[in-house]
Amino acid sequence: MQKTILYIVILVSMLSSCKKFLEETPRTTQNSVDFFQNENDFKLAVNGTYAALRDIYGSNTAWVMGEMRSDNTHYDYKPSDAALAVTQKNDVANFLNDEFSGQTSDKWVKAYVVISRANAILDQVDGATFSPDSKRIIAGQAKFLRSLAYFELVRYYGGVPVYLHLINNPNDIYIKRSTVEQVYEVIIADAKDAIEKLDAPAFPQTGVATKGAALTLLADVYINLKRFPEAEPLLKQVTQQGYDLMSNYADVFNPVNKNNKESIFEIQYNAGLATPQASNFIYKFIPRMSNSTGITGLNQNTITDLGGFNTPTQDLINSFETGDNRLNASIAIAEGTWNSSNDFVPASNTAGASVKSIVGYTPPAGKIGRPFPRKFLHTHSLAGQTNNNWPVYRYAEVLLLLAEALNEQNKGAEALPLLNRIRDRAFGAGVSPIATTDQAALRSIILHERRVELAFENKRWIDLVRTGNMVSVMTAYGVATKALFSYLPANSYKVTDDSKLFPIPYTERELNKLLEQNKGY
């Protein structure tokens, strides 16, 4: 809780930094007005806003809330470890989280950091004295990033306080939650403005937001709002932006192919810089072990580094059809044993030797196979510092979103080629096409296709909520999971309609008494 309070104090200070509250700014400090002097200052500020996205999409809170909350992933249970960070992650998966959870409050806090930084740029860029074309691009990126942050907030928490400028008066921080509809109005307006301001993608891409990313974001917003006729033309426009599918599914996630032709927007990491800005997702997702060399090729103690999370469920594994090449590209097996401390001992400490293919896997006598997300396992030079980016939007998802938008308008025949294009890559051209145009059947097929195509990309929970399947799917999954794992408490998986939103963080409500809590917490 102390860590969460510290984050909020930092956030309040950032929101309050636009203008001085005393007659003279202390000479030892620098506010945002002082900072923005030239074009380079604004570019640095935009880069800082991009960097803050890592705390929303690539951090623990992202996959805990987006995947472990769903039927896609679970966790390795270690009864002797009752550390707060561990139990709070587990509680999210078990539907036992509350308003005190740092695992669900971090997304709120970090999203407002992005918003604050975007506001600082937008408040001042119009009055800056450099190239109008450069100002257009900078403003477009800030609008895209602010729209993305509010979209993340509204889907996980519902209505939230809306700030469109940096705060001039500290009392202006304490405002009520806007309605969901009002938040979406801001998201849509920002995304539309970003579309107008940003340029079309140029290949090879650099990782910055483009018109294609903004179009995809706005279309995704409309899909979430079930405004399918408005999403369709936007998605069709994205298909004219020069994107394409990579021929091999596994290549999409390889760091050597960063920002590839399938990438529409991804969170940037770089392990090669003098001051590394590295990712470490895979070390969180492999089992807890004292030496990770047999899995990652480098020695990292993931017992103390808190591995053992985002473990693929058997439910997810079973959802892959026979012959789907995405199974082997998405999930691998760590082969070994569990010791008396419930930590994993790999079968071999030779680099990578304990990684096995999941396809047709049967553990040898005396060994077990523990699945993990292979998508994020790639060669790297330093333990705990990988070069993987985090995908936010891929062209494959655009095709699936467009198929969904068409099907929901009774245009199933138009949706099929898009859906089967994704499946052709997964199975081989013409191997396993979908032929039905029945709307209900195709709706279910598209949701399933999203599950296996976008596994571990933090899409599953949102998909279950927005399609109205969350309560039924997660109730059934909870029954099966509690039958499988005796350690789950009796009150776990009490799934109701209120469960679709996470609680407003306790520390936020202590600071701002105008914030009302979501139902069920």
C-alpha positions as CSV (number, residue, x, y, z in Angstrom):
1,M,0.0,0.0,0.0
2,Q,2.9,2.4,0.8
3,K,4.2,1.8,-2.8
4,T,0.7,2.7,-4.2
5,I,0.5,5.8,-2.1
6,L,4.0,6.9,-3.3
7,Y,2.8,6.4,-6.9
8,I,-0.2,8.6,-6.3
9,V,1.8,11.3,-4.6
10,I,4.1,11.3,-7.7
11,L,1.0,11.5,-10.0
12,V,-0.5,14.4,-8.0
13,S,2.8,16.3,-8.3
14,M,2.9,15.7,-12.1
15,L,-0.7,16.8,-12.5
16,S,0.1,19.9,-10.5
17,S,3.3,20.9,-12.3
18,C,1.9,23.2,-15.1
19,K,2.0,26.5,-13.2
20,K,3.7,27.7,-10.1
21,F,1.7,28.0,-6.9
22,L,4.2,30.4,-5.3
23,E,5.2,33.8,-6.6
24,E,8.6,32.6,-7.6
25,T,9.5,29.2,-9.0
26,P,12.3,27.7,-6.8
27,R,15.6,27.8,-8.7
28,T,16.3,24.2,-7.9
29,T,13.2,23.0,-9.8
30,Q,11.9,23.1,-13.3
31,N,8.3,23.0,-14.3
32,S,6.8,21.9,-17.7
33,V,6.5,25.5,-19.0
34,D,10.2,26.1,-18.4
35,F,11.1,22.8,-20.0
36,F,9.4,23.2,-23.4
37,Q,11.8,25.6,-25.2
38,N,12.2,24.1,-28.6
39,E,11.1,21.2,-31.0
40,N,13.6,18.8,-29.4
41,D,12.1,19.4,-26.0
42,F,8.7,18.4,-27.3
43,K,10.2,15.3,-29.0
44,L,11.8,14.3,-25.7
45,A,8.4,14.8,-23.9
46,V,6.7,12.6,-26.5
47,N,9.3,9.9,-26.0
48,G,8.7,10.1,-22.3
49,T,5.0,9.5,-22.9
50,Y,5.7,6.5,-25.0
51,A,8.0,5.1,-22.3
52,A,5.2,5.4,-19.7
53,L,3.2,3.0,-21.8
54,R,5.5,0.2,-20.7
55,D,3.9,0.4,-17.2
56,I,0.5,-0.1,-18.7
57,Y,1.1,-2.9,-21.3
58,G,4.3,-4.6,-20.4
59,S,4.1,-4.6,-16.6
60,N,2.7,-7.1,-14.2
61,T,-0.6,-5.3,-14.0
62,A,-1.2,-5.8,-17.7
63,W,-1.1,-9.5,-17.9
64,V,-2.5,-10.1,-14.4
65,M,-5.6,-8.2,-15.3
66,G,-5.8,-9.1,-19.0
67,E,-4.8,-12.7,-19.0
68,M,-4.7,-14.3,-15.5
69,R,-8.1,-12.9,-14.8
70,S,-9.4,-15.0,-17.8
71,D,-9.5,-18.6,-18.7
72,N,-6.2,-18.3,-20.6
73,T,-3.6,-18.3,-17.8
74,H,-3.2,-19.2,-14.1
75,Y,-0.2,-19.3,-11.7
76,D,2.1,-21.7,-9.9
77,Y,1.0,-22.1,-6.3
78,K,3.6,-22.0,-3.6
79,P,1.9,-22.2,-0.2
80,S,5.0,-21.0,1.7
81,D,5.1,-17.7,-0.2
82,A,2.5,-15.3,1.2
83,A,4.2,-12.2,0.0
84,L,1.8,-9.4,-0.8
85,A,2.8,-9.1,-4.4
86,V,2.3,-12.8,-4.9
87,T,-1.1,-13.1,-3.1
88,Q,-2.5,-10.0,-4.8
89,K,-1.6,-11.5,-8.3
90,N,-3.2,-14.8,-7.3
91,D,-6.3,-13.0,-5.9
92,V,-6.9,-11.3,-9.3
93,A,-7.0,-14.7,-11.0
94,N,-9.2,-16.1,-8.3
95,F,-11.7,-13.2,-8.3
96,L,-10.7,-12.3,-4.7
97,N,-9.1,-9.0,-5.4
98,D,-10.2,-5.9,-3.5
99,E,-9.7,-2.1,-3.6
100,F,-6.4,-2.4,-1.7
101,S,-4.7,-4.4,-4.4
102,G,-1.5,-2.9,-5.8
103,Q,-1.9,-5.3,-8.8
104,T,-5.1,-3.6,-10.0
105,S,-4.3,0.0,-8.9
106,D,-1.1,0.2,-10.9
107,K,-2.9,0.4,-14.2
108,W,-4.9,3.3,-12.9
109,V,-1.9,5.2,-11.6
110,K,0.3,4.6,-14.7
111,A,-2.4,5.4,-17.2
112,Y,-2.7,8.9,-15.6
113,V,1.0,9.3,-15.9
114,V,0.6,8.9,-19.7
115,I,-2.4,11.3,-19.7
116,S,-0.5,13.9,-17.6
117,R,2.5,13.8,-20.0
118,A,0.3,14.0,-23.0
119,N,-1.6,17.0,-21.5
120,A,1.7,18.8,-20.9
121,I,2.5,18.5,-24.6
122,L,-0.9,19.4,-25.9
123,D,-1.3,22.5,-23.6
124,Q,1.8,24.1,-25.1
125,V,2.6,22.7,-28.6
126,D,0.2,25.0,-30.5
127,G,2.0,28.1,-29.1
128,A,5.5,26.8,-29.9
129,T,7.6,28.4,-32.6
130,F,8.8,25.6,-34.8
131,S,7.6,23.9,-38.0
132,P,3.8,23.5,-38.2
133,D,4.3,20.1,-39.8
134,S,6.4,19.0,-36.8
135,K,3.8,20.4,-34.4
136,R,1.1,18.5,-36.2
137,I,2.9,15.1,-35.8
138,I,3.8,15.8,-32.1
139,A,0.2,16.8,-31.3
140,G,-1.1,13.7,-33.2
141,Q,1.1,11.4,-31.2
142,A,0.0,13.0,-27.9
143,K,-3.7,12.7,-28.8
144,F,-3.2,9.0,-29.8
145,L,-1.4,8.2,-26.5
146,R,-4.0,10.0,-24.4
147,S,-6.8,8.3,-26.2
148,L,-5.1,4.9,-25.7
149,A,-4.7,5.6,-22.0
150,Y,-8.3,6.6,-21.4
151,F,-9.4,3.5,-23.4
152,E,-7.5,1.3,-21.1
153,L,-9.0,3.0,-18.1
154,V,-12.6,2.9,-19.2
155,R,-12.6,-0.8,-20.1
156,Y,-11.1,-1.9,-16.8
157,Y,-12.6,0.6,-14.3
158,G,-15.7,2.2,-16.1
159,G,-16.1,5.9,-15.8
160,V,-13.0,7.8,-14.6
161,P,-12.1,11.4,-13.9
162,V,-11.2,13.2,-17.1
163,Y,-8.3,15.6,-17.3
164,L,-7.7,17.4,-20.6
165,H,-5.2,19.9,-19.3
166,L,-2.5,20.0,-16.7
167,I,-3.8,21.3,-13.4
168,N,-3.4,25.0,-12.6
169,N,-4.9,24.7,-9.1
170,P,-4.3,21.6,-6.9
171,N,-7.9,21.6,-5.9
172,D,-8.9,20.9,-9.5
173,I,-7.4,17.4,-9.1
174,Y,-10.3,16.3,-7.0
175,I,-13.2,15.8,-9.4
176,K,-15.9,13.2,-9.8
177,R,-15.8,10.3,-12.2
178,S,-17.1,11.1,-15.7
179,T,-19.6,8.6,-17.0
180,V,-18.5,5.9,-19.3
181,E,-20.2,7.7,-22.2
182,Q,-18.3,10.9,-21.4
183,V,-15.0,9.1,-21.3
184,Y,-15.7,7.5,-24.6
185,E,-16.5,10.9,-26.1
186,V,-13.0,12.0,-25.2
187,I,-11.4,8.8,-26.5
188,I,-13.2,9.1,-29.8
189,A,-12.4,12.8,-30.2
190,D,-8.7,12.3,-29.5
191,A,-8.5,9.3,-31.8
192,K,-10.2,11.2,-34.7
193,D,-7.8,14.1,-34.2
194,A,-4.9,11.7,-34.2
195,I,-6.1,10.2,-37.5
196,E,-6.1,13.6,-39.1
197,K,-2.7,14.6,-37.8
198,L,-0.6,11.5,-38.1
199,D,1.1,10.2,-41.3
200,A,0.5,6.9,-42.9
201,P,3.0,4.2,-41.9
202,A,6.4,4.0,-43.7
203,F,8.2,0.7,-43.9
204,P,10.4,-0.3,-42.2
205,Q,8.6,1.2,-39.3
206,T,10.2,2.9,-36.3
207,G,7.6,2.2,-33.6
208,V,5.9,5.6,-33.5
209,A,2.2,6.0,-33.7
210,T,0.9,6.3,-37.3
211,K,-2.4,7.0,-39.0
212,G,-2.8,3.2,-39.2
213,A,-2.5,2.9,-35.4
214,A,-5.0,5.7,-34.8
215,L,-7.5,4.2,-37.2
216,T,-7.2,0.8,-35.5
217,L,-7.6,2.3,-32.1
218,L,-10.8,4.2,-33.1
219,A,-12.2,1.0,-34.8
220,D,-11.5,-1.0,-31.7
221,V,-13.3,1.6,-29.7
222,Y,-16.3,1.3,-31.9
223,I,-16.2,-2.5,-31.8
224,N,-16.3,-2.3,-27.9
225,L,-19.3,0.1,-28.2
226,K,-20.9,-2.3,-30.7
227,R,-21.0,0.5,-33.3
228,F,-20.0,-2.0,-36.0
229,P,-21.0,0.1,-39.1
230,E,-18.7,2.9,-37.9
231,A,-15.8,0.4,-37.3
232,E,-16.0,-1.2,-40.8
233,P,-14.8,1.7,-43.0
234,L,-12.0,2.5,-40.6
235,L,-10.7,-1.1,-40.6
236,K,-11.0,-1.2,-44.4
237,Q,-8.9,1.9,-44.5
238,V,-6.2,0.2,-42.4
239,T,-6.1,-2.6,-45.0
240,Q,-5.0,0.0,-47.5
241,Q,-2.1,1.3,-45.4
242,G,0.5,-1.2,-46.5
243,Y,0.4,-3.7,-43.7
244,D,0.5,-7.4,-44.3
245,L,0.7,-10.7,-42.4
246,M,4.1,-12.2,-41.7
247,S,4.3,-15.5,-43.5
248,N,5.4,-17.4,-40.4
249,Y,3.4,-16.7,-37.2
250,A,6.4,-17.2,-34.9
251,D,8.4,-14.5,-36.7
252,V,5.9,-11.9,-35.7
253,F,7.3,-11.9,-32.1
254,N,11.0,-12.3,-32.8
255,P,12.9,-9.2,-31.7
256,V,14.9,-9.3,-34.9
257,N,11.6,-8.4,-36.7
258,K,10.5,-5.5,-34.4
259,N,7.9,-3.2,-35.9
260,N,7.5,-5.5,-38.9
261,K,4.9,-5.3,-41.6
262,E,2.3,-6.9,-39.4
263,S,2.9,-4.5,-36.5
264,I,0.5,-1.7,-36.1
265,F,1.6,-0.5,-32.7
266,E,3.9,-2.1,-30.2
267,I,5.5,-1.0,-26.9
268,Q,9.2,-0.5,-27.5
269,Y,12.0,-2.0,-25.5
270,N,15.7,-2.0,-26.2
271,A,18.2,-4.2,-24.3
272,G,21.1,-2.9,-26.4
273,L,21.3,0.6,-25.1
274,A,24.0,1.7,-22.7
275,T,21.3,2.2,-20.2
276,P,19.1,-0.8,-21.0
277,Q,15.4,-0.3,-21.6
278,A,14.9,-4.0,-21.6
279,S,11.9,-6.2,-21.1
280,N,11.8,-9.3,-18.9
281,F,8.4,-10.8,-19.6
282,I,9.6,-14.4,-20.1
283,Y,11.2,-14.4,-16.6
284,K,7.8,-13.8,-15.1
285,F,6.2,-16.5,-17.1
286,I,8.5,-19.4,-16.6
287,P,8.4,-21.5,-13.4
288,R,10.1,-20.4,-10.2
289,M,13.6,-21.9,-10.3
290,S,17.0,-21.1,-8.9
291,N,18.7,-21.4,-12.3
292,S,16.8,-20.5,-15.5
293,T,19.6,-21.5,-17.9
294,G,17.8,-24.7,-19.0
295,I,14.9,-22.5,-20.2
296,T,16.2,-19.1,-21.2
297,G,19.8,-19.9,-21.8
298,L,21.0,-17.6,-19.1
299,N,21.1,-18.0,-15.3
300,Q,18.4,-16.0,-13.4
301,N,16.9,-16.9,-10.1
302,T,13.2,-16.6,-10.8
303,I,12.3,-17.7,-7.2
304,T,13.4,-14.3,-5.9
305,D,12.5,-12.6,-9.1
306,L,8.9,-13.8,-8.9
307,G,8.5,-16.1,-11.8
308,G,5.6,-18.6,-12.0
309,F,2.9,-16.4,-13.4
310,N,0.8,-16.2,-16.6
311,T,0.9,-20.0,-16.9
312,P,-1.1,-21.3,-19.9
313,T,-4.2,-23.2,-18.8
314,Q,-5.1,-26.6,-20.1
315,D,-8.4,-25.0,-21.2
316,L,-6.4,-22.7,-23.5
317,I,-4.1,-25.5,-24.7
318,N,-7.2,-27.6,-25.6
319,S,-8.7,-24.8,-27.5
320,F,-6.1,-25.1,-30.3
321,E,-7.3,-27.3,-33.1
322,T,-5.2,-30.2,-34.3
323,G,-2.7,-28.9,-36.9
324,D,-2.7,-25.3,-35.7
325,N,0.9,-24.2,-35.9
326,R,0.2,-21.3,-33.5
327,L,0.1,-23.8,-30.6
328,N,3.8,-24.6,-30.9
329,A,4.7,-21.0,-31.6
330,S,2.7,-19.7,-28.6
331,I,3.4,-22.3,-25.9
332,A,6.3,-24.5,-25.0
333,I,7.0,-27.0,-22.2
334,A,9.5,-26.6,-19.4
335,E,10.5,-30.1,-18.5
336,G,11.7,-31.0,-15.0
337,T,10.4,-31.7,-11.5
338,W,9.0,-29.8,-8.5
339,N,11.1,-29.9,-5.4
340,S,9.8,-30.0,-1.7
341,S,9.7,-26.2,-1.7
342,N,7.3,-26.1,-4.7
343,D,10.1,-24.7,-6.9
344,F,10.9,-26.0,-10.3
345,V,14.1,-28.0,-11.1
346,P,14.7,-28.1,-14.8
347,A,15.7,-31.5,-16.3
348,S,18.9,-29.9,-17.6
349,N,20.8,-26.7,-17.0
350,T,22.3,-26.8,-20.4
351,A,21.2,-23.7,-22.3
352,G,17.6,-24.2,-23.5
353,A,17.8,-28.0,-23.1
354,S,14.7,-28.1,-20.9
355,V,12.5,-26.4,-23.4
356,K,10.3,-29.0,-25.2
357,S,7.7,-28.7,-27.9
358,I,4.1,-28.9,-26.6
359,V,2.9,-30.8,-29.7
360,G,2.4,-34.4,-28.7
361,Y,4.4,-33.9,-25.5
362,T,4.4,-36.8,-23.0
363,P,6.7,-36.3,-20.0
364,P,9.3,-39.0,-19.5
365,A,9.2,-41.1,-16.3
366,G,9.9,-39.0,-13.2
367,K,9.5,-35.7,-15.1
368,I,6.6,-33.2,-15.5
369,G,6.0,-30.7,-18.2
370,R,5.0,-27.2,-17.2
371,P,3.7,-25.0,-20.1
372,F,4.8,-21.4,-20.6
373,P,4.3,-18.6,-23.2
374,R,6.9,-19.3,-25.9
375,K,6.0,-16.1,-27.7
376,F,8.3,-14.2,-25.5
377,L,11.3,-16.6,-25.4
378,H,14.1,-15.4,-27.7
379,T,17.9,-15.3,-27.5
380,H,19.3,-12.5,-25.4
381,S,22.6,-11.5,-23.9
382,L,22.0,-10.7,-20.3
383,A,19.8,-12.6,-17.8
384,G,16.6,-10.8,-17.0
385,Q,17.1,-8.3,-19.9
386,T,15.3,-9.3,-23.1
387,N,14.8,-7.3,-26.3
388,N,11.1,-8.3,-26.9
389,N,8.6,-5.5,-27.6
390,W,5.0,-5.9,-26.4
391,P,2.3,-6.1,-29.2
392,V,-0.7,-3.8,-28.8
393,Y,-2.2,-4.0,-32.3
394,R,-1.3,-6.4,-35.1
395,Y,-2.6,-6.6,-38.6
396,A,-4.0,-10.0,-37.8
397,E,-6.2,-8.4,-35.2
398,V,-7.4,-5.8,-37.8
399,L,-8.6,-8.6,-40.0
400,L,-10.4,-10.3,-37.1
401,L,-12.0,-7.1,-36.0
402,L,-13.1,-6.4,-39.6
403,A,-14.5,-9.9,-39.8
404,E,-16.4,-9.3,-36.6
405,A,-17.8,-6.0,-37.7
406,L,-19.0,-7.5,-41.0
407,N,-20.6,-10.5,-39.3
408,E,-22.4,-8.3,-36.8
409,Q,-24.0,-6.6,-39.8
410,N,-25.1,-9.9,-41.4
411,K,-22.2,-9.8,-43.9
412,G,-20.8,-13.2,-43.1
413,A,-19.9,-14.0,-46.7
414,E,-17.6,-10.9,-46.6
415,A,-16.1,-11.9,-43.3
416,L,-15.0,-15.4,-44.3
417,P,-12.1,-14.5,-46.5
418,L,-10.6,-12.3,-43.7
419,L,-11.0,-15.1,-41.1
420,N,-9.6,-17.7,-43.4
421,R,-6.6,-15.6,-44.3
422,I,-5.6,-15.8,-40.6
423,R,-6.3,-19.6,-40.6
424,D,-4.4,-20.2,-43.8
425,R,-1.2,-19.0,-42.0
426,A,-2.0,-21.1,-39.0
427,F,-2.8,-24.4,-40.8
428,G,-1.6,-23.9,-44.4
429,A,-3.5,-22.4,-47.3
430,G,-6.8,-24.2,-47.8
431,V,-6.3,-26.7,-45.0
432,S,-8.9,-25.7,-42.5
433,P,-11.3,-23.0,-43.9
434,I,-14.4,-21.8,-42.2
435,A,-17.5,-22.0,-44.5
436,T,-20.5,-21.2,-42.3
437,T,-22.1,-17.8,-42.7
438,D,-24.6,-18.3,-39.8
439,Q,-24.2,-15.2,-37.7
440,A,-24.3,-16.9,-34.2
441,A,-21.9,-19.7,-35.3
442,L,-19.5,-17.3,-36.9
443,R,-19.6,-15.0,-33.9
444,S,-18.4,-17.9,-31.7
445,I,-15.7,-18.9,-34.3
446,I,-14.3,-15.4,-34.4
447,L,-14.1,-15.2,-30.7
448,H,-12.3,-18.5,-30.6
449,E,-10.0,-17.4,-33.4
450,R,-9.1,-14.2,-31.4
451,R,-8.3,-16.4,-28.4
452,V,-5.7,-18.6,-30.1
453,E,-4.3,-15.9,-32.4
454,L,-3.9,-13.3,-29.7
455,A,-3.1,-15.5,-26.7
456,F,-1.0,-13.8,-24.1
457,E,-1.4,-10.4,-25.7
458,N,-3.8,-9.2,-23.0
459,K,-6.9,-9.4,-25.1
460,R,-8.8,-12.3,-23.6
461,W,-10.4,-10.7,-20.5
462,I,-11.6,-7.7,-22.5
463,D,-13.0,-9.9,-25.2
464,L,-15.0,-11.9,-22.7
465,V,-16.4,-8.8,-21.1
466,R,-17.2,-6.9,-24.3
467,T,-18.9,-9.9,-25.9
468,G,-21.1,-10.6,-22.8
469,N,-19.5,-14.0,-22.3
470,M,-17.5,-13.3,-19.1
471,V,-19.9,-14.5,-16.5
472,S,-20.8,-17.8,-18.2
473,V,-17.3,-18.6,-19.3
474,M,-15.5,-17.7,-16.1
475,T,-18.1,-19.4,-13.9
476,A,-17.7,-22.7,-15.8
477,Y,-13.9,-22.3,-15.8
478,G,-14.0,-21.5,-12.1
479,V,-15.9,-24.7,-11.3
480,A,-13.4,-26.8,-13.3
481,T,-10.4,-25.0,-11.9
482,K,-11.5,-25.5,-8.3
483,A,-12.1,-29.2,-8.9
484,L,-8.5,-29.4,-10.3
485,F,-6.7,-27.4,-7.6
486,S,-7.5,-28.1,-3.9
487,Y,-5.7,-25.0,-2.7
488,L,-8.3,-22.6,-4.2
489,P,-10.6,-21.2,-1.4
490,A,-14.3,-21.9,-1.4
491,N,-15.1,-18.3,-2.0
492,S,-12.9,-18.0,-5.1
493,Y,-14.5,-17.5,-8.6
494,K,-17.7,-15.9,-7.3
495,V,-18.2,-14.4,-10.7
496,T,-21.0,-11.8,-11.2
497,D,-21.8,-9.0,-13.6
498,D,-20.0,-6.7,-11.2
499,S,-16.8,-8.6,-11.7
500,K,-16.4,-7.1,-15.2
501,L,-14.9,-3.9,-13.7
502,F,-12.0,-3.7,-11.2
503,P,-12.2,-1.6,-8.1
504,I,-11.3,2.1,-7.9
505,P,-8.1,2.0,-5.9
506,Y,-8.5,2.7,-2.2
507,T,-5.7,5.2,-2.1
508,E,-7.3,7.2,-4.9
509,R,-10.6,7.3,-3.0
510,E,-8.7,8.4,0.2
511,L,-7.1,11.3,-1.7
512,N,-10.3,12.2,-3.7
513,K,-13.5,11.8,-1.6
514,L,-15.6,12.5,-4.7
515,L,-14.7,9.1,-6.3
516,E,-17.5,6.5,-5.9
517,Q,-16.5,2.9,-5.8
518,N,-17.6,0.3,-8.4
519,K,-20.4,-2.1,-7.4
520,G,-19.3,-5.2,-5.7
521,Y,-16.3,-3.8,-3.9
